[in-house]
Amino acid sequence: MARRVGAAFLLAVALFAAPASGMVEVVDDSGRRVVLAGPAQRVVSLYAGHSENLLALGAGGILAGVSSADDKALFPHVQALPERPDGERILA
């Protein structure tokens, strides 16, 4: 589980560090190559610490979902975000 969380965080960091135009390529936990047309427009944070980091960096607007462990009282922006992954919303 910790490995997946770490990989998700690294993926998010890699996507933010990528140039605004151009393809983004990463390798997931299964060793599959994932290529995006550009930086991700939405992020689902499954670890409260990563959500807090995104909000502190001013990137809270790209959060499409958070974990139930997120302290919603500290971050009003995440109060309306779903806690259960919704594939349709993530891909929209």
Buried (B, 14 or more C-beta within 10 A) or exposed (E): EEEEBEBBBEBBEBBBEBEEEEEBEBEEEEEEEEEBEEBBEEBBBBBBEBBBBBBEEEEBEBBBBBBEEBEBEEBEBBEEBEEEEEEEEEEE
